């Protein structure tokens, strides 16, 4: 009865089952996987959502690419990073995930291939399979920092249509560098690939001073940059994302016409959030500042804690909300995370969740409250080292 495009589902993994049982028993859990800013103890202005109740939100006047005022607000927000974005090249979506699916519809026929990074967040396999598109992974290798292995990228099949870059990557925290961008653009020109750059964490640099951002506005090939309120303003519940189209004018015009047709078929972005977009982006700066201070402080604490456990290594993280810890491979990652939960009441992500090619890595969120994070990471490092 069900489509073959539907990803495998239904069976809960061992960690999810163990975590549910622990919580059902009322036992404490220190959650180092928490990535929801609305549950991280941040302070949100009480009247932040007042703009959603504007009288203008009572009028439904659908526009496929989004209301001009909201698209202009997104363009102004990009300007604070020193990049000029044409509002006419902004497309509003309900989420980054939706933005990906629209781009797959725009760029790919059934069975075509897109290049995706590995390790990375386990989203692309599901989204591409649902759209009838295949993935081809290219590798990020760690050599003091995470870098693209262009040899794996160059071995992509002939039916590849686009390459996805996440900058900074989740969970490795690596930004695309100018040198990597030059090589990437050359490959795109040579192979006819479209460049898709997910920059949802771009506002959170850590181990880098001036990261390269807003790639679509800099590209000389057809390119798209993705962003959204979820990360840039800590407001995942408001469901507003966006695509910025870039590259040569003729190709960009054709892409915008195609995606307008797709967007007009769904009209998924609500009127209230579009009406409020300008105020949400401006006032969301206070939440963004809190998140940035939190992840910086927690990364400092993690590194300080790790100094007492030389068997564990906190890998370089240039930006984002996550950190990767290389730990002794005395247990499999699954055994390690299950024992960590059972004995210490701590939940962390195993490296295989993000498709790390080998063991043993743990991934922790840098978003939890400082006191929780400090205690839990000290116990995690002690346990992994024992």
N, C-alpha and C positions, 0 to 999 in steps of 0.2 A: 504493500500500500504506500509506503514512504519512498520519497525520491532518493536516488543514490547520491545526490549532491549533499544530503544531510550528513554532517560529520558523526562519527561514532559517539554515542552518548548513553546515559542511563546508569552505568556502573560507577560508583564512587570509588576514588582511590583510597589506599590504606590510610593516608594522613587525614583525609577528610572524614573518614569513618571514626578514626581514633579521636580526632578533635571534637566531633559531635558527641561522642560518648563521654568524653571528659567534661564537656560543658553540661551535658544532661545530668551528670553526677554532681554538679555544682562545684567542681574543682577549679582552682584559679588557673588562668591562662595569661601569659605575657605574650602578646601577639606582635611579633616582629615582621609580620607580613602586611600590617595595616597600611593601606595606601589611600584611604578615604579621608580627605582633609576635614570633612564635617564631623568625623569621630575622633579627631586628634587633639582635642582640647584647645583649639584656636578660638580667638575672640572675633566674632562676626558682629558688625554694627546691627543694632536691633531693627533699624529702619532700612536695611540694605535692599530689601525686596519691595519697598514702597512703589518704586517706579513701575512695577508690573501691574499695578492697579490704575494706571493712567487711563483716562477716558479714551485716549487714542487706541487702546488695546481692545475696545469694544467694537471697533470697525474691522471687518474682514475684507481686506483688499489684497488678495494673494499676488505675489510677484515671484516668479520661479527662482531667480537667483538671490532673492532676499530684498527687503526694503532698502531703498537707497540710504536712508539715515543710518541703518545698522551696518551696512557695508562701509559707509564713510567712517563710522566709529571704529571698525576693525582696522581700516587703513590708518587712522590717527594713532591707534595703539601700536602699530608696527613702527610708526615714526619715532617713538620714544627710543627705539634701538638704532636710530640714525638711518633708516631705510625708507625711501619713498615708495609707497604702494598705491597704484591707481585703484580707486574704489570700484571702477568698472571691471577690474580683474579679480574681484572678491566674490566668492560664491558661498552662501550660508548653508549649513547642514545642521542636522540635529545632533551629530556627534562625529568624532573622528572615524569611528567604525563605519558610519554611513558614508563619509567622504571616501573611504577606500572602496566601498562597493560601487559608488557612482563612477569612480575612476576606472574600476575594472570593467564596468559596463561600457564606458566610453572608449577604452583602449583595446580591449581584448575580445576576440571571438572565443567560442567554447573550445577548450583544450589548449589555448595559448598559455604561455608561461610568463610569470613575473619573477624577478630575482628578489630574494629576501635575505636579510642578515641572520647569521647564526653565530653566537647565541643572541636571542632576542625574546621579547614577550610572546607567549604562545597564542597569538591572535591570527596571524596570517593564514595558517593552515585551514582554520575554520572559515574565514571570510572568503578565501579563494575557492575552497571546495563548494561552498554555497553558490558561488557565482559560476561554477563550472570551469574554473581556471586552475592551472597547475603552478606549483612553486618550484624554484630552483635555488637552493641555499648557497650563499657565498659566506666565507668564513671571516670572522674577526679573530685575530691572533693577538695574544698578549706578549709584548716585548717591552715591559716597563710602562707601556700604555697599550690600549686596545687599538689595533690598526686593521684596515681592510687588507685581506689577502687577495690581491687582484688576479692571481693565477686562477683561483677558483671562480672568480667572476668571469674571466675570459673564456672559461670552458662551458659557458651557458649554451643551451640549444638554440638553433636557428629561429625557432618560433617565439623567442623571448621578446616581449613588447615593452617592458618597463622594468626599472630597478628601483627598489624601495630602500631608502636610507632613513634610519631613525637617529636623530641628532639633537641632544645627546641620546644615545641608545639606552634602552631599558632592558636589562639591568646593568650593563657594563659602565654606563655613564660617560661614554666616549663621544666627543664631538667630531664631526667631519672637519678635517684640517684643510687649509688652502691647497696644500700639495695633493692631498687626496681628491679634492674637488677638481683640480686641473686634470688629473688622470681619469676621473669619472666622466667629466664632460667630453674628453677626447673619445672615450669608449662609447658614450651615447651618440656622438656624431658619427662614429665609424659603424656602429651596429644599428643605428636608427632607433635606439631605446628612448623612452620618455623617462624623465627623472621625477620620482615622487619622494619628497622629504618630509617626514613626520617630525615636527619641531615642537611638540606639545610641552616638553620640558626645557625649552630653550632659555627660559627666564631664570634658570637656577644653576648658574655656573658655580663650580667649587674649585677644582684644581686647575683652573685656567682663567686668565685675566680677561681676554677679549675674544670670546669664542665666535666662530663664523656662524651667522644666522641668516634667516630670510633668504634662503638659497634660490628660490624661484625668481626673486627680483634681480639676482645676479647672473642667472644662467643664460647662455646663448643657444640652448637647446630647449625644446618643449619641456616645461618643468612645472611642478605643483608643490607648494608648501602647505602643510596642514597644521592647524592650531585649534584652540578652543577654550571656553570658559572653565572647563573642568580643572585644568592645571594652571592656566595663567592667572585665574582669579580664585581658585579653590572652590569652584561652584559646579560640581559634577551634576547636581540635581536639576540644573536649569536647562540642560540639553541644548547648548549652542556651540557648534563648531564652525570651522570655515576652511575654505580652500583659497589660496592665492595662486592664480595662474601666471606663468612667466614664460620667457623665451621669445623667439621671433614673432613679430606682430601677426603675420599671416597665419601661422600655426596656432597662435594663441586665440585669434578670432574664431578659427574653425573649432577649436576645443570648447570655447565658451558657448558657441551655438549648439554644439552637441550636448554639453552638460546641461544647458538650459532646457532642452527637450526632456532629458532624464529627470531633472529637478521638478519640472512642471507636471510630471506624471505622479509625483509623490507629495509635493507641497508639505513637507514634514516639519518645517520649523514653525513654532507657534508665534502668533502675533505679539503676545505680551512680552516675550523675551527679546524680540526684535525691537519693539518700542523702547525697552529698558536698556538695550545693549550699551549705549553710550555711557550711561551712569554706572552700570555694572562694571564696565571695563575701567572707568576712572576710579570708582570707589573700591574696586577689587584690589587695587594696589596695596591697600593696608593688609589684606589677607596674604597677598603674595609676599610682602615683606616679612610677615610672621613665619610663613612657610620657609622662606629662604634662611632666616635666622635659625629656625629649628633644625633644618637639615645640616647647616654648617656646624651648629653646636653638637649635634649628635655624631657627625663624622669625626669631629675632634675627640669626643669622648670615646668613640670606638677605637680610634688609633691609640689613645692613651691606654685603654684597657688592653689592647693587643700587645703593648710593650712588655707586659708580664707573661706573655705566652708566645715565645718565639717560634713555636711549632706552627702557629697560625699566621697568615699574612693577609692584611687588608690591601687589596689591589687598588691601584690608582683609580680614582673616580673624578672625572672632570666636570660632571654636572648631573642634575636629576635628583631623584628621591631615594635611590637605592645604593647599596654598597655590596661588593662581592668579597667574600672571605674564603681564601684557600686554606683548607684544613687537612690534617693527616688522614690518609685513606685507610684507616684501621678497620672501619666498617664501610659498608656500602652507604651511599647517600640516603637511601630509603631507611636502612637500619638506623642510621645516625639521627635522622629527623624524628623517627618514631620513638627512639630511646630518649631523645632530648625532650620530647613532649611528655613521655611517661615519667621520667625521673625529675625533670626540672620544671615542667609546666610551661615550656617555651615552644612556640611554633615559629619556624623559619622555613623559607623556601629551599628545596634542594636544587642543585645546579641543573639536574636533568629536566626540571620543569621549564627551563629556558633553553633547553637543547644544547647545553655545554657538551663538547665532544668527549670529555673524559671526566673522571672524578678526581678529587672530591672538592666541591664548592658549596658554600651556603650563601644565600642572598637574603639580606635583611633590608627592611624599609627604614629610612632615616626620618620618618614622619612621627613616630610615637612620642608622647611626652618625655621630656629629658630624664626624669627620675626613673620611669619605667624602662627606658632604653638603656640607661647606665647600668642598672642592676641586671637586666636580662642579658645584655651582651657580655658582661663580666662572667656571668654563670655559663653562658653559651661557650665562650672561649675556654673556660676552665674544663668544661665537660668534653669539648672536642679535643683538648690536649691530653686528657687523662687516658 
